[in-house]
Amino acid sequence: MGTGWHEGLGWRHMFFGSFMMLLFWGGLIILIFVAVRWIGAGSPRGNGEPAPGNRALDILDERYARGEIENEEYEERRRLLSK
């Protein structure tokens, strides 16, 4: 016959169950976080890089501002990149 709480599984099993619950919820939260980051990677702002066309226009603007290219060449290239 048992005398109550002191028999049965004991505190070690209670600790193990709590630890496993924390591992489960922690793993689930990490899994959701990784899934959201992975899904968001396909968006234009997903990886922090500007879209390729925008970067080309930025470089063209910088070259024009430094005086490396003339106005006619700038306008022609800008027109081609904007298509």
HTML snippet that shows the backbone in 3Dmol.js (N, CA, C, O; Angstrom):
<script src="https://3Dmol.org/build/3Dmol-min.js"></script>
<div id="view" style="width:600px;height:400px;position:relative"></div>
<script>
const pdb = `
ATOM      1  N   MET A   1       0.829  -1.180   0.000  1.00  0.00           N
ATOM      2  CA  MET A   1       0.000   0.000   0.000  1.00  0.00           C
ATOM      3  C   MET A   1       0.872   1.241   0.000  1.00  0.00           C
ATOM      4  O   MET A   1       1.907   1.300   0.663  1.00  0.00           O
ATOM      5  N   GLY A   2       0.434   2.210  -0.746  1.00  0.00           N
ATOM      6  CA  GLY A   2       1.184   3.459  -0.823  1.00  0.00           C
ATOM      7  C   GLY A   2       0.817   4.395   0.304  1.00  0.00           C
ATOM      8  O   GLY A   2      -0.282   4.336   0.854  1.00  0.00           O
ATOM      9  N   THR A   3       1.747   5.251   0.634  1.00  0.00           N
ATOM     10  CA  THR A   3       1.503   6.213   1.709  1.00  0.00           C
ATOM     11  C   THR A   3       1.234   7.613   1.177  1.00  0.00           C
ATOM     12  O   THR A   3       1.167   8.563   1.957  1.00  0.00           O
ATOM     13  N   GLY A   4       1.084   7.755  -0.093  1.00  0.00           N
ATOM     14  CA  GLY A   4       0.761   9.076  -0.627  1.00  0.00           C
ATOM     15  C   GLY A   4       1.746   9.542  -1.684  1.00  0.00           C
ATOM     16  O   GLY A   4       2.161   8.776  -2.554  1.00  0.00           O
ATOM     17  N   TRP A   5       2.106  10.799  -1.590  1.00  0.00           N
ATOM     18  CA  TRP A   5       2.920  11.445  -2.623  1.00  0.00           C
ATOM     19  C   TRP A   5       4.346  10.914  -2.706  1.00  0.00           C
ATOM     20  O   TRP A   5       4.968  11.025  -3.763  1.00  0.00           O
ATOM     21  N   HIS A   6       4.867  10.363  -1.675  1.00  0.00           N
ATOM     22  CA  HIS A   6       6.263   9.952  -1.665  1.00  0.00           C
ATOM     23  C   HIS A   6       6.518   8.665  -2.425  1.00  0.00           C
ATOM     24  O   HIS A   6       7.672   8.297  -2.642  1.00  0.00           O
ATOM     25  N   GLU A   7       5.498   7.997  -2.821  1.00  0.00           N
ATOM     26  CA  GLU A   7       5.674   6.808  -3.635  1.00  0.00           C
ATOM     27  C   GLU A   7       5.192   7.108  -5.038  1.00  0.00           C
ATOM     28  O   GLU A   7       4.465   8.078  -5.253  1.00  0.00           O
ATOM     29  N   GLY A   8       5.573   6.323  -5.952  1.00  0.00           N
ATOM     30  CA  GLY A   8       5.187   6.583  -7.335  1.00  0.00           C
ATOM     31  C   GLY A   8       6.389   7.081  -8.126  1.00  0.00           C
ATOM     32  O   GLY A   8       7.496   6.567  -7.965  1.00  0.00           O
ATOM     33  N   LEU A   9       6.183   8.059  -8.964  1.00  0.00           N
ATOM     34  CA  LEU A   9       7.233   8.493  -9.878  1.00  0.00           C
ATOM     35  C   LEU A   9       8.303   9.352  -9.219  1.00  0.00           C
ATOM     36  O   LEU A   9       9.477   9.209  -9.561  1.00  0.00           O
ATOM     37  N   GLY A  10       7.962  10.211  -8.318  1.00  0.00           N
ATOM     38  CA  GLY A  10       8.959  11.014  -7.627  1.00  0.00           C
ATOM     39  C   GLY A  10       9.318  12.293  -8.371  1.00  0.00           C
ATOM     40  O   GLY A  10       8.811  12.558  -9.461  1.00  0.00           O
ATOM     41  N   TRP A  11      10.204  13.082  -7.764  1.00  0.00           N
ATOM     42  CA  TRP A  11      10.536  14.399  -8.302  1.00  0.00           C
ATOM     43  C   TRP A  11      11.393  14.319  -9.558  1.00  0.00           C
ATOM     44  O   TRP A  11      11.356  15.236 -10.379  1.00  0.00           O
ATOM     45  N   ARG A  12      12.153  13.261  -9.727  1.00  0.00           N
ATOM     46  CA  ARG A  12      13.006  13.151 -10.913  1.00  0.00           C
ATOM     47  C   ARG A  12      12.167  13.081 -12.189  1.00  0.00           C
ATOM     48  O   ARG A  12      12.513  13.686 -13.203  1.00  0.00           O
ATOM     49  N   HIS A  13      11.088  12.355 -12.129  1.00  0.00           N
ATOM     50  CA  HIS A  13      10.229  12.246 -13.304  1.00  0.00           C
ATOM     51  C   HIS A  13       9.490  13.551 -13.559  1.00  0.00           C
ATOM     52  O   HIS A  13       9.248  13.916 -14.710  1.00  0.00           O
ATOM     53  N   MET A  14       9.132  14.254 -12.490  1.00  0.00           N
ATOM     54  CA  MET A  14       8.475  15.540 -12.653  1.00  0.00           C
ATOM     55  C   MET A  14       9.448  16.528 -13.317  1.00  0.00           C
ATOM     56  O   MET A  14       9.050  17.283 -14.203  1.00  0.00           O
ATOM     57  N   PHE A  15      10.711  16.526 -12.895  1.00  0.00           N
ATOM     58  CA  PHE A  15      11.721  17.392 -13.494  1.00  0.00           C
ATOM     59  C   PHE A  15      11.923  17.033 -14.962  1.00  0.00           C
ATOM     60  O   PHE A  15      11.991  17.918 -15.814  1.00  0.00           O
ATOM     61  N   PHE A  16      12.018  15.752 -15.259  1.00  0.00           N
ATOM     62  CA  PHE A  16      12.215  15.300 -16.633  1.00  0.00           C
ATOM     63  C   PHE A  16      11.048  15.721 -17.521  1.00  0.00           C
ATOM     64  O   PHE A  16      11.257  16.157 -18.653  1.00  0.00           O
ATOM     65  N   GLY A  17       9.826  15.595 -17.019  1.00  0.00           N
ATOM     66  CA  GLY A  17       8.647  16.002 -17.784  1.00  0.00           C
ATOM     67  C   GLY A  17       8.635  17.495 -18.052  1.00  0.00           C
ATOM     68  O   GLY A  17       8.304  17.925 -19.157  1.00  0.00           O
ATOM     69  N   SER A  18       8.992  18.290 -17.051  1.00  0.00           N
ATOM     70  CA  SER A  18       9.053  19.744 -17.238  1.00  0.00           C
ATOM     71  C   SER A  18      10.132  20.109 -18.244  1.00  0.00           C
ATOM     72  O   SER A  18       9.926  20.970 -19.099  1.00  0.00           O
ATOM     73  N   PHE A  19      11.272  19.460 -18.144  1.00  0.00           N
ATOM     74  CA  PHE A  19      12.373  19.709 -19.077  1.00  0.00           C
ATOM     75  C   PHE A  19      11.971  19.356 -20.506  1.00  0.00           C
ATOM     76  O   PHE A  19      12.265  20.107 -21.436  1.00  0.00           O
ATOM     77  N   MET A  20      11.310  18.238 -20.683  1.00  0.00           N
ATOM     78  CA  MET A  20      10.868  17.828 -22.019  1.00  0.00           C
ATOM     79  C   MET A  20       9.822  18.796 -22.573  1.00  0.00           C
ATOM     80  O   MET A  20       9.806  19.064 -23.774  1.00  0.00           O
ATOM     81  N   MET A  21       8.956  19.320 -21.717  1.00  0.00           N
ATOM     82  CA  MET A  21       7.963  20.288 -22.160  1.00  0.00           C
ATOM     83  C   MET A  21       8.658  21.567 -22.636  1.00  0.00           C
ATOM     84  O   MET A  21       8.283  22.130 -23.664  1.00  0.00           O
ATOM     85  N   LEU A  22       9.664  22.025 -21.895  1.00  0.00           N
ATOM     86  CA  LEU A  22      10.426  23.205 -22.310  1.00  0.00           C
ATOM     87  C   LEU A  22      11.140  22.962 -23.638  1.00  0.00           C
ATOM     88  O   LEU A  22      11.159  23.839 -24.501  1.00  0.00           O
ATOM     89  N   LEU A  23      11.719  21.789 -23.803  1.00  0.00           N
ATOM     90  CA  LEU A  23      12.368  21.455 -25.075  1.00  0.00           C
ATOM     91  C   LEU A  23      11.373  21.463 -26.231  1.00  0.00           C
ATOM     92  O   LEU A  23      11.672  21.971 -27.312  1.00  0.00           O
ATOM     93  N   PHE A  24      10.204  20.906 -26.002  1.00  0.00           N
ATOM     94  CA  PHE A  24       9.181  20.858 -27.047  1.00  0.00           C
ATOM     95  C   PHE A  24       8.768  22.260 -27.464  1.00  0.00           C
ATOM     96  O   PHE A  24       8.782  22.584 -28.652  1.00  0.00           O
ATOM     97  N   TRP A  25       8.396  23.107 -26.482  1.00  0.00           N
ATOM     98  CA  TRP A  25       7.924  24.454 -26.815  1.00  0.00           C
ATOM     99  C   TRP A  25       9.047  25.313 -27.384  1.00  0.00           C
ATOM    100  O   TRP A  25       8.822  26.099 -28.305  1.00  0.00           O
ATOM    101  N   GLY A  26      10.244  25.170 -26.848  1.00  0.00           N
ATOM    102  CA  GLY A  26      11.386  25.907 -27.398  1.00  0.00           C
ATOM    103  C   GLY A  26      11.671  25.501 -28.830  1.00  0.00           C
ATOM    104  O   GLY A  26      11.920  26.351 -29.685  1.00  0.00           O
ATOM    105  N   GLY A  27      11.635  24.198 -29.093  1.00  0.00           N
ATOM    106  CA  GLY A  27      11.844  23.715 -30.460  1.00  0.00           C
ATOM    107  C   GLY A  27      10.760  24.185 -31.406  1.00  0.00           C
ATOM    108  O   GLY A  27      11.042  24.529 -32.554  1.00  0.00           O
ATOM    109  N   LEU A  28       9.524  24.203 -30.939  1.00  0.00           N
ATOM    110  CA  LEU A  28       8.416  24.665 -31.773  1.00  0.00           C
ATOM    111  C   LEU A  28       8.563  26.150 -32.104  1.00  0.00           C
ATOM    112  O   LEU A  28       8.324  26.561 -33.240  1.00  0.00           O
ATOM    113  N   ILE A  29       8.952  26.944 -31.124  1.00  0.00           N
ATOM    114  CA  ILE A  29       9.147  28.383 -31.359  1.00  0.00           C
ATOM    115  C   ILE A  29      10.285  28.612 -32.349  1.00  0.00           C
ATOM    116  O   ILE A  29      10.166  29.444 -33.249  1.00  0.00           O
ATOM    117  N   ILE A  30      11.378  27.886 -32.192  1.00  0.00           N
ATOM    118  CA  ILE A  30      12.500  28.015 -33.128  1.00  0.00           C
ATOM    119  C   ILE A  30      12.079  27.581 -34.521  1.00  0.00           C
ATOM    120  O   ILE A  30      12.444  28.228 -35.504  1.00  0.00           O
ATOM    121  N   LEU A  31      11.326  26.508 -34.625  1.00  0.00           N
ATOM    122  CA  LEU A  31      10.850  26.031 -35.921  1.00  0.00           C
ATOM    123  C   LEU A  31       9.968  27.074 -36.605  1.00  0.00           C
ATOM    124  O   LEU A  31      10.113  27.310 -37.804  1.00  0.00           O
ATOM    125  N   ILE A  32       9.070  27.690 -35.871  1.00  0.00           N
ATOM    126  CA  ILE A  32       8.207  28.734 -36.437  1.00  0.00           C
ATOM    127  C   ILE A  32       9.048  29.925 -36.881  1.00  0.00           C
ATOM    128  O   ILE A  32       8.818  30.476 -37.958  1.00  0.00           O
ATOM    129  N   PHE A  33      10.018  30.329 -36.067  1.00  0.00           N
ATOM    130  CA  PHE A  33      10.892  31.453 -36.410  1.00  0.00           C
ATOM    131  C   PHE A  33      11.659  31.178 -37.704  1.00  0.00           C
ATOM    132  O   PHE A  33      11.718  32.035 -38.586  1.00  0.00           O
ATOM    133  N   VAL A  34      12.240  29.993 -37.818  1.00  0.00           N
ATOM    134  CA  VAL A  34      12.999  29.634 -39.016  1.00  0.00           C
ATOM    135  C   VAL A  34      12.081  29.571 -40.235  1.00  0.00           C
ATOM    136  O   VAL A  34      12.467  30.010 -41.318  1.00  0.00           O
ATOM    137  N   ALA A  35      10.886  29.037 -40.075  1.00  0.00           N
ATOM    138  CA  ALA A  35       9.944  28.950 -41.197  1.00  0.00           C
ATOM    139  C   ALA A  35       9.541  30.338 -41.680  1.00  0.00           C
ATOM    140  O   ALA A  35       9.458  30.574 -42.886  1.00  0.00           O
ATOM    141  N   VAL A  36       9.292  31.254 -40.757  1.00  0.00           N
ATOM    142  CA  VAL A  36       8.915  32.617 -41.145  1.00  0.00           C
ATOM    143  C   VAL A  36      10.077  33.296 -41.866  1.00  0.00           C
ATOM    144  O   VAL A  36       9.858  33.981 -42.864  1.00  0.00           O
ATOM    145  N   ARG A  37      11.298  33.121 -41.384  1.00  0.00           N
ATOM    146  CA  ARG A  37      12.464  33.713 -42.047  1.00  0.00           C
ATOM    147  C   ARG A  37      12.658  33.112 -43.434  1.00  0.00           C
ATOM    148  O   ARG A  37      13.003  33.825 -44.376  1.00  0.00           O
ATOM    149  N   TRP A  38      12.437  31.798 -43.566  1.00  0.00           N
ATOM    150  CA  TRP A  38      12.626  31.138 -44.854  1.00  0.00           C
ATOM    151  C   TRP A  38      11.577  31.603 -45.855  1.00  0.00           C
ATOM    152  O   TRP A  38      11.898  31.853 -47.016  1.00  0.00           O
ATOM    153  N   ILE A  39      10.335  31.721 -45.419  1.00  0.00           N
ATOM    154  CA  ILE A  39       9.264  32.185 -46.299  1.00  0.00           C
ATOM    155  C   ILE A  39       9.507  33.635 -46.685  1.00  0.00           C
ATOM    156  O   ILE A  39       9.280  34.014 -47.835  1.00  0.00           O
ATOM    157  N   GLY A  40       9.961  34.445 -45.752  1.00  0.00           N
ATOM    158  CA  GLY A  40      10.219  35.854 -46.023  1.00  0.00           C
ATOM    159  C   GLY A  40      11.424  36.096 -46.907  1.00  0.00           C
ATOM    160  O   GLY A  40      11.583  37.200 -47.429  1.00  0.00           O
ATOM    161  N   ALA A  41      12.286  35.093 -47.094  1.00  0.00           N
ATOM    162  CA  ALA A  41      13.485  35.271 -47.916  1.00  0.00           C
ATOM    163  C   ALA A  41      13.145  35.492 -49.376  1.00  0.00           C
ATOM    164  O   ALA A  41      13.969  36.035 -50.113  1.00  0.00           O
ATOM    165  N   GLY A  42      11.969  35.095 -49.823  1.00  0.00           N
ATOM    166  CA  GLY A  42      11.583  35.284 -51.214  1.00  0.00           C
ATOM    167  C   GLY A  42      11.077  36.679 -51.515  1.00  0.00           C
ATOM    168  O   GLY A  42      10.916  37.040 -52.681  1.00  0.00           O
ATOM    169  N   SER A  43      10.825  37.468 -50.487  1.00  0.00           N
ATOM    170  CA  SER A  43      10.327  38.820 -50.709  1.00  0.00           C
ATOM    171  C   SER A  43      11.475  39.736 -51.109  1.00  0.00           C
ATOM    172  O   SER A  43      12.634  39.412 -50.852  1.00  0.00           O
ATOM    173  N   PRO A  44      11.179  40.869 -51.729  1.00  0.00           N
ATOM    174  CA  PRO A  44      12.245  41.777 -52.151  1.00  0.00           C
ATOM    175  C   PRO A  44      13.131  42.254 -50.999  1.00  0.00           C
ATOM    176  O   PRO A  44      14.318  42.508 -51.206  1.00  0.00           O
ATOM    177  N   ARG A  45      12.586  42.378 -49.810  1.00  0.00           N
ATOM    178  CA  ARG A  45      13.378  42.826 -48.671  1.00  0.00           C
ATOM    179  C   ARG A  45      13.845  41.655 -47.822  1.00  0.00           C
ATOM    180  O   ARG A  45      14.396  41.871 -46.742  1.00  0.00           O
ATOM    181  N   GLY A  46      13.647  40.433 -48.268  1.00  0.00           N
ATOM    182  CA  GLY A  46      13.931  39.264 -47.452  1.00  0.00           C
ATOM    183  C   GLY A  46      15.370  39.131 -47.000  1.00  0.00           C
ATOM    184  O   GLY A  46      15.614  38.816 -45.835  1.00  0.00           O
ATOM    185  N   ASN A  47      16.337  39.362 -47.886  1.00  0.00           N
ATOM    186  CA  ASN A  47      17.725  39.166 -47.511  1.00  0.00           C
ATOM    187  C   ASN A  47      18.476  40.472 -47.324  1.00  0.00           C
ATOM    188  O   ASN A  47      19.692  40.455 -47.136  1.00  0.00           O
ATOM    189  N   GLY A  48      17.791  41.592 -47.370  1.00  0.00           N
ATOM    190  CA  GLY A  48      18.430  42.868 -47.138  1.00  0.00           C
ATOM    191  C   GLY A  48      19.107  43.472 -48.355  1.00  0.00           C
ATOM    192  O   GLY A  48      19.591  44.602 -48.297  1.00  0.00           O
ATOM    193  N   GLU A  49      19.148  42.747 -49.437  1.00  0.00           N
ATOM    194  CA  GLU A  49      19.773  43.246 -50.655  1.00  0.00           C
ATOM    195  C   GLU A  49      18.742  43.991 -51.494  1.00  0.00           C
ATOM    196  O   GLU A  49      17.592  43.561 -51.582  1.00  0.00           O
ATOM    197  N   PRO A  50      19.138  45.100 -52.109  1.00  0.00           N
ATOM    198  CA  PRO A  50      18.202  45.787 -53.003  1.00  0.00           C
ATOM    199  C   PRO A  50      17.981  44.973 -54.270  1.00  0.00           C
ATOM    200  O   PRO A  50      18.797  44.123 -54.627  1.00  0.00           O
ATOM    201  N   ALA A  51      16.891  45.238 -54.929  1.00  0.00           N
ATOM    202  CA  ALA A  51      16.613  44.552 -56.188  1.00  0.00           C
ATOM    203  C   ALA A  51      17.712  44.903 -57.191  1.00  0.00           C
ATOM    204  O   ALA A  51      18.219  46.025 -57.166  1.00  0.00           O
ATOM    205  N   PRO A  52      18.097  43.968 -58.077  1.00  0.00           N
ATOM    206  CA  PRO A  52      19.207  44.211 -59.000  1.00  0.00           C
ATOM    207  C   PRO A  52      19.040  45.467 -59.853  1.00  0.00           C
ATOM    208  O   PRO A  52      20.002  46.208 -60.052  1.00  0.00           O
ATOM    209  N   GLY A  53      17.845  45.712 -60.352  1.00  0.00           N
ATOM    210  CA  GLY A  53      17.630  46.891 -61.181  1.00  0.00           C
ATOM    211  C   GLY A  53      17.838  48.175 -60.409  1.00  0.00           C
ATOM    212  O   GLY A  53      18.382  49.137 -60.951  1.00  0.00           O
ATOM    213  N   ASN A  54      17.425  48.212 -59.179  1.00  0.00           N
ATOM    214  CA  ASN A  54      17.597  49.403 -58.353  1.00  0.00           C
ATOM    215  C   ASN A  54      19.068  49.676 -58.089  1.00  0.00           C
ATOM    216  O   ASN A  54      19.488  50.833 -58.091  1.00  0.00           O
ATOM    217  N   ARG A  55      19.851  48.646 -57.864  1.00  0.00           N
ATOM    218  CA  ARG A  55      21.287  48.815 -57.601  1.00  0.00           C
ATOM    219  C   ARG A  55      21.982  49.367 -58.836  1.00  0.00           C
ATOM    220  O   ARG A  55      22.871  50.211 -58.717  1.00  0.00           O
ATOM    221  N   ALA A  56      21.595  48.908 -60.010  1.00  0.00           N
ATOM    222  CA  ALA A  56      22.204  49.408 -61.241  1.00  0.00           C
ATOM    223  C   ALA A  56      21.909  50.894 -61.420  1.00  0.00           C
ATOM    224  O   ALA A  56      22.787  51.659 -61.820  1.00  0.00           O
ATOM    225  N   LEU A  57      20.688  51.299 -61.128  1.00  0.00           N
ATOM    226  CA  LEU A  57      20.341  52.719 -61.229  1.00  0.00           C
ATOM    227  C   LEU A  57      21.106  53.539 -60.196  1.00  0.00           C
ATOM    228  O   LEU A  57      21.511  54.666 -60.478  1.00  0.00           O
ATOM    229  N   ASP A  58      21.305  52.989 -59.012  1.00  0.00           N
ATOM    230  CA  ASP A  58      22.079  53.689 -57.984  1.00  0.00           C
ATOM    231  C   ASP A  58      23.520  53.905 -58.437  1.00  0.00           C
ATOM    232  O   ASP A  58      24.078  54.987 -58.251  1.00  0.00           O
ATOM    233  N   ILE A  59      24.113  52.887 -59.025  1.00  0.00           N
ATOM    234  CA  ILE A  59      25.487  53.001 -59.521  1.00  0.00           C
ATOM    235  C   ILE A  59      25.557  54.029 -60.641  1.00  0.00           C
ATOM    236  O   ILE A  59      26.483  54.838 -60.694  1.00  0.00           O
ATOM    237  N   LEU A  60      24.574  53.992 -61.536  1.00  0.00           N
ATOM    238  CA  LEU A  60      24.532  54.964 -62.630  1.00  0.00           C
ATOM    239  C   LEU A  60      24.423  56.386 -62.080  1.00  0.00           C
ATOM    240  O   LEU A  60      25.117  57.289 -62.546  1.00  0.00           O
ATOM    241  N   ASP A  61      23.557  56.580 -61.099  1.00  0.00           N
ATOM    242  CA  ASP A  61      23.412  57.905 -60.486  1.00  0.00           C
ATOM    243  C   ASP A  61      24.721  58.366 -59.843  1.00  0.00           C
ATOM    244  O   ASP A  61      25.090  59.535 -59.953  1.00  0.00           O
ATOM    245  N   GLU A  62      25.417  57.451 -59.176  1.00  0.00           N
ATOM    246  CA  GLU A  62      26.692  57.796 -58.543  1.00  0.00           C
ATOM    247  C   GLU A  62      27.735  58.181 -59.587  1.00  0.00           C
ATOM    248  O   GLU A  62      28.466  59.154 -59.405  1.00  0.00           O
ATOM    249  N   ARG A  63      27.807  57.432 -60.667  1.00  0.00           N
ATOM    250  CA  ARG A  63      28.774  57.741 -61.730  1.00  0.00           C
ATOM    251  C   ARG A  63      28.475  59.095 -62.364  1.00  0.00           C
ATOM    252  O   ARG A  63      29.393  59.853 -62.676  1.00  0.00           O
ATOM    253  N   TYR A  64      27.206  59.395 -62.551  1.00  0.00           N
ATOM    254  CA  TYR A  64      26.815  60.685 -63.128  1.00  0.00           C
ATOM    255  C   TYR A  64      27.157  61.820 -62.160  1.00  0.00           C
ATOM    256  O   TYR A  64      27.629  62.879 -62.575  1.00  0.00           O
ATOM    257  N   ALA A  65      26.915  61.590 -60.876  1.00  0.00           N
ATOM    258  CA  ALA A  65      27.210  62.618 -59.875  1.00  0.00           C
ATOM    259  C   ALA A  65      28.710  62.891 -59.768  1.00  0.00           C
ATOM    260  O   ALA A  65      29.114  64.023 -59.501  1.00  0.00           O
ATOM    261  N   ARG A  66      29.538  61.863 -59.975  1.00  0.00           N
ATOM    262  CA  ARG A  66      30.987  62.050 -59.922  1.00  0.00           C
ATOM    263  C   ARG A  66      31.541  62.638 -61.214  1.00  0.00           C
ATOM    264  O   ARG A  66      32.714  63.005 -61.281  1.00  0.00           O
ATOM    265  N   GLY A  67      30.700  62.726 -62.236  1.00  0.00           N
ATOM    266  CA  GLY A  67      31.140  63.284 -63.513  1.00  0.00           C
ATOM    267  C   GLY A  67      31.843  62.287 -64.414  1.00  0.00           C
ATOM    268  O   GLY A  67      32.541  62.686 -65.346  1.00  0.00           O
ATOM    269  N   GLU A  68      31.676  61.004 -64.158  1.00  0.00           N
ATOM    270  CA  GLU A  68      32.328  59.979 -64.966  1.00  0.00           C
ATOM    271  C   GLU A  68      31.650  59.801 -66.320  1.00  0.00           C
ATOM    272  O   GLU A  68      32.291  59.368 -67.277  1.00  0.00           O
ATOM    273  N   ILE A  69      30.373  60.126 -66.413  1.00  0.00           N
ATOM    274  CA  ILE A  69      29.647  59.994 -67.678  1.00  0.00           C
ATOM    275  C   ILE A  69      28.932  61.305 -67.986  1.00  0.00           C
ATOM    276  O   ILE A  69      28.591  62.079 -67.091  1.00  0.00           O
ATOM    277  N   GLU A  70      28.717  61.529 -69.284  1.00  0.00           N
ATOM    278  CA  GLU A  70      28.040  62.744 -69.740  1.00  0.00           C
ATOM    279  C   GLU A  70      26.527  62.580 -69.628  1.00  0.00           C
ATOM    280  O   GLU A  70      26.021  61.482 -69.398  1.00  0.00           O
ATOM    281  N   ASN A  71      25.826  63.677 -69.793  1.00  0.00           N
ATOM    282  CA  ASN A  71      24.374  63.699 -69.658  1.00  0.00           C
ATOM    283  C   ASN A  71      23.698  62.776 -70.672  1.00  0.00           C
ATOM    284  O   ASN A  71      22.760  62.058 -70.324  1.00  0.00           O
ATOM    285  N   GLU A  72      24.165  62.791 -71.924  1.00  0.00           N
ATOM    286  CA  GLU A  72      23.541  61.962 -72.963  1.00  0.00           C
ATOM    287  C   GLU A  72      23.673  60.473 -72.629  1.00  0.00           C
ATOM    288  O   GLU A  72      22.714  59.709 -72.742  1.00  0.00           O
ATOM    289  N   GLU A  73      24.892  60.076 -72.211  1.00  0.00           N
ATOM    290  CA  GLU A  73      25.111  58.671 -71.862  1.00  0.00           C
ATOM    291  C   GLU A  73      24.274  58.286 -70.636  1.00  0.00           C
ATOM    292  O   GLU A  73      23.726  57.186 -70.566  1.00  0.00           O
ATOM    293  N   TYR A  74      24.187  59.205 -69.680  1.00  0.00           N
ATOM    294  CA  TYR A  74      23.387  58.961 -68.476  1.00  0.00           C
ATOM    295  C   TYR A  74      21.919  58.737 -68.833  1.00  0.00           C
ATOM    296  O   TYR A  74      21.302  57.776 -68.373  1.00  0.00           O
ATOM    297  N   GLU A  75      21.366  59.624 -69.652  1.00  0.00           N
ATOM    298  CA  GLU A  75      19.952  59.513 -70.034  1.00  0.00           C
ATOM    299  C   GLU A  75      19.685  58.221 -70.798  1.00  0.00           C
ATOM    300  O   GLU A  75      18.675  57.557 -70.563  1.00  0.00           O
ATOM    301  N   GLU A  76      20.591  57.858 -71.716  1.00  0.00           N
ATOM    302  CA  GLU A  76      20.410  56.633 -72.511  1.00  0.00           C
ATOM    303  C   GLU A  76      20.437  55.389 -71.614  1.00  0.00           C
ATOM    304  O   GLU A  76      19.569  54.523 -71.722  1.00  0.00           O
ATOM    305  N   ARG A  77      21.421  55.310 -70.744  1.00  0.00           N
ATOM    306  CA  ARG A  77      21.525  54.138 -69.860  1.00  0.00           C
ATOM    307  C   ARG A  77      20.362  54.078 -68.869  1.00  0.00           C
ATOM    308  O   ARG A  77      19.858  53.000 -68.555  1.00  0.00           O
ATOM    309  N   ARG A  78      19.948  55.231 -68.386  1.00  0.00           N
ATOM    310  CA  ARG A  78      18.811  55.267 -67.455  1.00  0.00           C
ATOM    311  C   ARG A  78      17.548  54.772 -68.156  1.00  0.00           C
ATOM    312  O   ARG A  78      16.750  54.039 -67.570  1.00  0.00           O
ATOM    313  N   ARG A  79      17.376  55.175 -69.406  1.00  0.00           N
ATOM    314  CA  ARG A  79      16.211  54.731 -70.173  1.00  0.00           C
ATOM    315  C   ARG A  79      16.253  53.212 -70.361  1.00  0.00           C
ATOM    316  O   ARG A  79      15.232  52.540 -70.214  1.00  0.00           O
ATOM    317  N   LEU A  80      17.428  52.675 -70.684  1.00  0.00           N
ATOM    318  CA  LEU A  80      17.557  51.225 -70.889  1.00  0.00           C
ATOM    319  C   LEU A  80      17.332  50.443 -69.583  1.00  0.00           C
ATOM    320  O   LEU A  80      16.708  49.381 -69.591  1.00  0.00           O
ATOM    321  N   LEU A  81      17.835  50.965 -68.487  1.00  0.00           N
ATOM    322  CA  LEU A  81      17.676  50.259 -67.205  1.00  0.00           C
ATOM    323  C   LEU A  81      16.252  50.345 -66.662  1.00  0.00           C
ATOM    324  O   LEU A  81      15.831  49.492 -65.881  1.00  0.00           O
ATOM    325  N   SER A  82      15.521  51.362 -67.071  1.00  0.00           N
ATOM    326  CA  SER A  82      14.161  51.556 -66.554  1.00  0.00           C
ATOM    327  C   SER A  82      13.126  50.707 -67.277  1.00  0.00           C
ATOM    328  O   SER A  82      11.969  50.655 -66.861  1.00  0.00           O
ATOM    329  N   LYS A  83      13.525  50.051 -68.339  1.00  0.00           N
ATOM    330  CA  LYS A  83      12.568  49.222 -69.103  1.00  0.00           C
ATOM    331  C   LYS A  83      12.118  48.043 -68.296  1.00  0.00           C
ATOM    332  O   LYS A  83      11.317  47.239 -68.772  1.00  0.00           O
TER     333      LYS A  83
END
`;
const viewer = $3Dmol.createViewer("view");
viewer.addModel(pdb, "pdb");
viewer.setStyle({}, {cartoon: {color: "spectrum"}});
viewer.zoomTo();
viewer.render();
</script>
